[in-house]
Amino acid sequence: MKHQVICVPGSVAPAAQRYRPLVEAVGDGADLHLKDLEVYREPQPPADYSMDEEVAAIDRFADSLGLDRFHLVAYSGGGFISLAYSGTRPKRVMSLGVFEPARIPGPLTPEENEFFTGLEDRLKGLEGDQFMTTFVREQVKRGAQLPPPQAGPVSAEMQKRPGGIAAMIRAFDVYTFDRELLRAAPFPVFYGYGDLSHGEQALKGGILAQLFADIHVERFAGVHHFVPPEQIYTPRHVAALENLWARAEESAGQLSPK
């Protein structure tokens, strides 16, 4: 049977764009089910938008596919959602492969709080292109080469991004989560980050390494949060995920009653 994988994107690129290189590289080796974010279902985020809504939507999506258990792959904002899902629904998750989660759910350490408070302060009052430019610049190391602004008119889908990102940040802030839940996770985890991203990505890897019992943290050279997807889901990264899925299923088979 093929690996069954649910892929959750971040707050900028939709799932089909974010995971196209991964889908192409994996081919027939796995069924990758792409799950877009609930925050973009409507032109404007609902006033009561929450992380609980995003987490519950993964349940509904998996149920619609007939999946009791599955692998999770996530990026950025989808990483926050998938960490929250993994802590609250551990029996459904076979493995978690996450690249640079936007945040780790739960109370922030002083170091995390310093970064995220600064980011929110710099974004306050900004809209449209100014919001997106600042959002991108603040999350990479100084001197990192950033993608050029998109030429031509902004698509209706991309016009949703500043409002959607702001709604997600607010939802992160109020989401209640106990990080200790992650210590009981019975599945393996892969955490990837780029060495050109802001140092808080390495910080989060270290925090998760103290929580998950079975985690592999890997740094990718020449990569930051906003490089094109094909520079993130490289052959090395894809191989790491395929190994994660195979190892998780082998372990699950050994634990299953005979």
Helices and strands as residue ranges (DSSP letters): E 3-8, H 15-18, H 20-26, G 27-29, E 30-34, G 38-40, H 51-64, E 70-76, H 77-88, G 90-92, E 93-101, H 110-123, H 128-137, H 156-159, H 161-174, G 179-184, E 189-194, H 200-209, E 215-220, H 229-232, H 235-255
